[in-house]
Amino acid sequence: MSDWMGLVWLVVLLAGNAFFVAAEFAVISARRSQIEPLAEAGKIRAITALWAMEHATLMLATTQLGITVCSLLILNVSEPAIHHMLEIPLGATGLPEEAITAIAFAITLLLVSYLHVVFGEMVPKNLSFSIPDKAVLILAPPLVFFGRLVKPVIVVLNATANVVLRVFGVQPKEEATSTYTLDEVATIVSQSTREGVLRDGTGALSATFEFTTRKVKDVAVPLAGLISLPETATPADVERAVTKHGFSRYVIVTDGGEPTGYVHLKDVIDLDGDAATQAGQGSYQEPIPGKRIRQLVSIFEDTDLEDALATMRRSGAHLARSFTAVGATKGVLFLEDIIEELVGEVQDATRRL
């Protein structure tokens, strides 16, 4: 092989090494959420890229094989060519042949290592990290094609690696992880906000993450802080309470302060007049009929707030009784207060500000 041909092969092998490095990081770094819509639209490159991401271990085995072969051949083809080119200038120094050989090898090793690390490793790696979604669309098709050419070798290498992993108690995975924990999503949102990519002007996103850590006892209103009505309350009492406080829902309590239910303004507003009395529905000055009082669901105070919300939605209740581990009533949970944890202040339509 001529010296110039050796240099040509050096460039070719560096390019091959760069391709496999870039493809490896592209398959790992690409976001599935960006590739799937393109694949569903029928884009062939996207379909191939998605297949590569779903068979990540096979693709990584393919890239590692390519990187290893290229790395081994680079020095083998470049050293003789560069060594021969250096013989003439080094020979003019009058050094012994052994010294010339050692110096030529050292220069070749440093030069090739520099080229290999910078152009064969770092540049393609950083490129794939910078634009992973575009890189995987470009690099996945040829990578998959090469993988199919050397499939028997890849299958053997991958199977061997999986056996070793299982010996150490590690379960191999085919697909690169594309799901995130709640903390990871919160970190992503925080970083995106700092970088100016995402705006959370209302604080709704931050509130959502905090919401998942809240308990019923963090939001429930203590019994001492409740605006309640006695069991003997009349529709007129409800009207006066609405006039004074502005709330549309009121907890009904016993003489001992124990919540037994709640009533909404619209539950009693039609009880005024003789027609209601004749229909057996009660009157405006008589105690509210029991069938007009809504039941309170009971929820343990250490229940996650999101679970409490689900319970109240299933039952259709806007208020719930919060109880302790021994069954004692601790307070009352309002649906409005739960929603405020997510979206901020919510004003009752009738509330007095």
N, C-alpha and C positions, 0 to 999 in steps of 0.2 A: 504493500500500500504506500502511495506517495505521501510526502509530508503534507501537501495541501489537501489531499483526500482525508487524511487523519483529522485535520482541522474542520473540514466539512462535517465529518462524523461527530466531532465534538459539539458542533452547533446543533446538529440533528438530535443527538442524545440529550443535550440540555433542554431543547424544546420538548422532547418526549417526557423528560422528567418533570418539567414545568406543567405539562398537560395533566399528568397523573396527580400531582400535588394539588393543582387548582380544582380538578374534578373531585378529589377526595373531600376537600373542605366545602365545596359547593353542595355536595350531596348532604353533608352534615348540617350546614348552616342555613340552607334554603328553608323558607317558611311554607309549610304545606298549604296554609290558608291562601297564599298567593298563587300557588300552582294549580290547585284543584279547580278553580273557576275556569282557567284556560283549558284544562283537560276536559272539563264538562262541555266546553264550547267546541271540542273536536280538534284542538291544536295537537298535531302529532308530536312535536317536540315536548309539549307539556305532558302528554300521556306517557311518553318515554321517561321523562324526568320524574314523574310521580311513581312509576314502576321502580326506578332506581332508588328513590327514597324509601319505598316500601321493602326493598331488598338491600338495605344498607350494608349488612355484613358481607354479602357477596360482592357488592361494589367496592367496599373497602379492601377486601382481599384482592380484587382485581387491581386496584390502584397500588397497593403495597407490592404486588408482584411486578408491576410496571416500573415503580420507583426503584426497587431493588436491582432489577436487570439493568436499567439505564445507569444507575450509580456505579455498578460494577464495571460496565463497559466503558464509561467515560474515561477513567484513568488508563484503562488498558489500550484504548485507541489514541489517546492524546499524548501519553508519555513518550512513545517512540518518535512521534512527529515533532513535538516541541524539543525533545532531547536532541534530535538530529539537527534542528535549526540552530540550537545553541552551541553546537560543537565548534562551529567556525569562529564565532567571537570569543568563546572561552578558550579555544585552542591558541588564539593569538596571545593569551596571557602567559603561556609557557608552563602552565600547571600540569602536573602529572595526569595521566588518563583517568586514574581512579578518582582524583579530586574533581576533574571535569564531570565525570559521571554522577558523583554525589551532588555537586552543585546544580547540575542540570535537573536531577530528580527533585531536589528541594524546591527549585524555582517552579518546576512543572506542578508539583504538589500544591504549593501555595496559590499559584495562578488558577489551577483547575478547581481547588477548594473554594476560592473566592467566587469564581463564576458559578459553581454549583450551588453554593449557599445563597447567593444574591439572586441570580436569574433562574435557578432551577428550583429554589425553595421559597425564599421570602417574597419575591415579587408576585408569583402566582398565588401564594397563600393570602397575602394582603388583598389582592385583587378579588379573590372569591369572598373574603370576609366583607369587603366593601359593597359588592353588588351580588350577593349570593343567589337571588332569584333570577337575575339575568344570566349569571354564570352557569347555573344548573341547566337552564334551557339550551345553552350553547354546548356545554361539555357532556351532558348526560347521554345524548344519542351516540356519539362515537365511543364513549366509555362502555355503554351497554353492548355495542357491536363488538368491541374488543373482548369484553367479558364472555360473550358467546363463543368467540373463536377459541378461547383458552378455557372453556367451561370445565372440562375434565380436571385440569390442574387446579382450578379455583375451588371446585367441589371438594377435592381431597384436602387442600390447604385449610379450607373453612371448616370441614368436619374435624380435622385434627385440632384446630384451635378451640372448637366447641367442646371437644372431649376434655382438653386441658382445663377449660373454664369450669366444667361440671365437676372435675376432680377437686377443685378448690371451692365448690359449693356455690358457684355463680351461674345463674341461668342465662344463657345467651339470648339476645334479642335480635330479631330480624330488622325491625324498623327503628329509625332514629326517633327519639322521644319528641313528641310534638304537643304534649299536654303540659300544663303548668299548675303548680299549687297556688293557693290563694295568696300566700306571701310573695311568690314569684310574680304573680300578676300585679300585686300592689307595688312591687319594686319597679316593674316595667312601666306602670302608669306614672310613678314618681319620677323616674328618669326621663320619660317622654315629656312630662310637664316641664322639668328643668331645662330640657333642650329646646323647648318651644314647639315641639311637634304636636303636643296635645294640650288642649286648654280645658281646665276644670273650673270655670269662672263661678259656677254655682256651688261648687264643693260636693256635688252629688256623687262623684266617683269616690272621693275620699270617705264620704259618709257611708257608702255601700260597704267598703272594707271594714270600717269600724262597726257597722251594724252586725256583722257576723260574729263579733266577739261579745256583744251585749246580751245581758240576761233580763228576764222579766223583772227582777227586783231592782234593776237599774232604771227602769222607766215607770213602773207602777206607782200610782199616787197613794201615799200612806193614808190610813183611815182618818187620821187627825186632819189631813189637808183636804178632805172631800167636802164638797158642797152637796149635801144629801137632803132627802125628804123622809119624814116618818111614814110608817105603814098606813097611818090614818090620813095621809095627804089627799087632798081633793084636786080636781082639775083646776080650781081657782088658785090653789097653792102653787101648782105648776106654772100657771100664768104669771103669778107674782114673782116666782123665782126667775122666770125668763126675763121679766121686766127689770129685775134687780141685777141679775148676773149675766144674762145674755146667752147662757148655754142652752142647747136644745135637748140634752139628755141629763137625767138626774138619777142618782142611785137611791133606791128605797132601802131604808135600814130599820131594824127593830129598835126597841127602847134601849137595848144594850149596845147599839151601834153596829150590829152585825148586818152586812149587806144581804138582802134577800132577792133582789132583782133591780131592774131599772126601767125607767119610763121615758119615752120620747114625746116631745110636744105634740107631734101629729097623732099620737095614740089617744090623746084625751081632748083634742081641740073640738071634736064633734059631739062632745057630751053635754053641750049647753042646750037647754030648751026642753019643752014638754015631750016632744017626739022621742027624744032619747030615753026619757024616763018611762014612757009608755012601752017602749020596745024592750024594756028590761036591761038597758045598757047603763043605767046609773044616771046621775045628774051632776051638774057643775059644782054643787055644794056638798055632795056626798063623797065618801072615800072612793078612790079609784078602784073599779072592779078588778078582781084578781086576774081575769083573763086578759086585761089590758096591760098588765105588768110583764115585761120580758124577763126571761131567765138569764142568770149569769153563768157562764161556763167557768169551771175552776181549773187553774193552771198553776203548777208548782213554781215557786219563785226562782229556782235555779234553772228553769227551762230556757234554752236559747231563744232569743227574741224572734228569730226567723221561724222556729217551730211553733211558737205561740201565735205568730201571724197566720201560719197555715191552719192551726186549730180554729182560730176565730173566723177565718174565711169559710172553712167547712161548715161551721155551725151557724154562720150568718150573724154572729153576735158582734156588737160594737164595743162591748164592755166585758171584762172577765175578772173573776175573783182570783187574787193572788194569795196562795197559802204556803205556810212553812212546812218543814219536814214532819212536824207533829200535827199538822192539819189545821193550825190556827190561821185565821184570816190576817193577812199582812197589809193588804191594800187592794186597789182596783186598777186594772190595766185598761187603758183607753186605746182603741184602734187609732184614733187621731194622733196620739203620742208616738205610736209605733211608726206611722207614716212620716211624722216629723223627723224621726231619726234618719230617714232616707232623703227627704226632699226639703227639709227645713220647716219653718213655721207654717202651720195651717190654721187659718182662722175659721171658727165656727160662724156660719152665715148670720146667726142671731147674736153673736157675742158682743158685749159692750166693751169697747176699747178704753 
